[in-house]
Amino acid sequence: MIRLYASEMSGNAHKVRMALAFLGLDWDERATDAAARKTDAFLALNPMAQIPVYAEGNFALRDSQAILAYLAARHRPGDWDGQTPEERGAIMVWLSHAANEIFNGPALLRAERLFGWSIDRDRAAAVTDRILPVVEAHLTGRDWLVGDRLTIADLAASPYLALAPDGGVDLEQWPAIRDWTRRIAALPDFPAMPGWPAEGAA
């Protein structure tokens, strides 16, 4: 049985949760709060003391982007991880944006407001202002980040953009991003996430 160490409100954990749900896989989700992440048992899985962690048997993998790449290679090779070298390269660009600008911008603004994180707010706001126009322009006139279908690029980049209003970002100013996140939420088997509006939501 797959074990997913996560927390309900983690956008990074939701990336993996979406992948597992869309693949039709069963998993045992183990709520892992800050205290649990400091235990020896958890540190043996992830010495960085971070979630999510994917575990199956004796195999454990940390980092949401790495887990998405693993699941794509194992279950949807040549589809979720790209059909051509060009698509694979483009997907890697979006995995990089997810781990860098999207996390250091919208995700940190959300973490400050919801969880009381101490952040450099001016820097997070500046990063947000830089990445949102890039994503908006890229999604204008297309349904998905890479190719004509859902890929791990969408799974990696979407949670903290869908949840950006939790950090004070108005997605009505970014209609292509707003519609894309709602499109993902309308897919069959999408796992609910607090703060992520569905397609057609006001």
N, C-alpha and C positions, 0 to 999 in steps of 0.2 A: 504493500500500500504506500502510495506517495504521501509524504508528510510535508506540509507547508507551514513553516514558522513565520508568523505574520501578525499584524494588528489590523483591526477593522478599518481604521482611518488612514492607513499608509497607502499613498499612491503607488509607491514602488511595489508593495505587496500586491496591489490590485492589478498591476501589469501581468504578474504571474497567474493570479486568480483568473483573469480573463482568458489567458492562453489555455489553462487547464479546462476551463468550462467550454470554450469553443472547440477544443479537441475531444470533448466528451469523456474526459478522464475523471475518475473518482479520486478524491484526496481527503486526507485527514488534516484539517486546519487546526493548528495549535497556537492559541493566542499567546503572544510573547511580548510582555511589557518590558520596560527598561530594567527592572530588577531581574527578570528572568534572563535577560541578555548578558548579565554579569556572572551567571553561574558557570561552574566548570563544564557542566554538560553542554551548555550552549556554546561556550567558547571553543569547545572541541570541534563543533560544527563550523563556527565562524569566529576566528580570533579577532576580527574587527568589531565584534559585538553589535552587528547590525542585522536588520531584517530587510528583505525576506531571505530565507534559506529553504532550498528545495532538497529533500532527502528521500531516498528510496533504497531500502536495504542498507548496505554499507556505503553507498554513494551519497555524497552531500555536495551541494554547489551553492555558492553565495553570489550576490550581485544580480539585480533584476535583469539587466541587459544580458549577462552571461547565461542566465537561466532561460531567457527567451530564445537565445541562439541555440542552446542545447535542445530545447523542446522542438524547435523548428527542424533542426538537423535530424532528430530522432523520429518525429512523427509527420512532418510536412516538408521533407527535403525538396528543393527545387521549386517550392511554392512560397511558403511563408518567408524563406530566407533568400528568395530571388531566383528567377528563371535564367538569368544571363549574368555575365560578369558585371555589366553595367548596372543591373538592378541590385546585385549584391553590394556593389560599391555605394550606390545611393542609399541602401538600407543602413549601411554602416554610418553614413553621415548623420542619419536621423537618430541612430542609437547614441552617437556622440553628442548630438544636441540634447537628447533626453537626459544624459548624465551630466551635462555641463550647463548650458544656458537655461534650459527649462527648469532644471533643479535649482540652480543658483539664482534664478529670477522668480517666476511664479510660485514654485514650490516653497521657497524660503519665506516669501511674503505670507503665504498661507500658514506656514509653521509658526511664524511670529504671532499671527492673529489668533489661531486656534489653540496653539500649544504653549505659547509664551516663550518661544525660542528667542534668544538674544542674537540679533543679526545686524549687519551693516545695512540698514534699510535703504539708504540712498543708493548703495551699490546694487542691491537686489532690484530696486525699482529701475535703475538704469539698464541692467541686464534684461529685465522684462520688456522695457521699451525698445530694446534692440532686437530681441528674438521674435516678438509678436508680429511685426510687419513682415518678417522673413517667412514665417509660417503662413500668414494670411495670403501673401502673394503666391506662395507655392500652391496652396490649396484652391485658389480661385480658379474655377473652371474644371476642377477635378474632384473625384470622390475620395481618393486615397493618396497617401503620401508617395507611394512608389507603385507604378504599374496600375492595373485595372482591378485590383482586389486588395483585400486586407492582407497585410504582412506584419512581421514583427516591428517594422518601423512605426506603424499605427499603434500597436500595443505599447511600445516603449514611450512614445511621445505624447499620447493622448491624456493619460490620467491627470497630470498636474496642470494641463491646459484646460481640461474640462472642469477641474476644481479651482481654477484661478479666481472665480468670484469669491471664494472663501477668504482670499487674500486681498480683496478689494478691487480686483480687475473686472471691468465691465465687458463681458464678451459680446454684448450687443454692438460694440464698436468694431468687432471682428467677426462678421457674419460667416465667413468661410470656415473659420475655426469652430465657431459655435455649431454650425450645421454638421461639420465632420464629427464632432464629439457626440452629437445626438444621433448621427447615423450609426456610430459604433454601438451606442446604447440600445438601438433598435434591433440589433442583430439577435437571432435566436440564441438563447442560453446565456445572454449577457448577465453577469452577476451584479446585483444591485450594489451601488456604492453611495453612501450618504453624500449629498452635494452634487451628484452628477445628474443633470437633467436629461430626460428622455427626449426622443425626437418628437417635435410638435409641442413641446412644453413652452409655456409663455415666458 
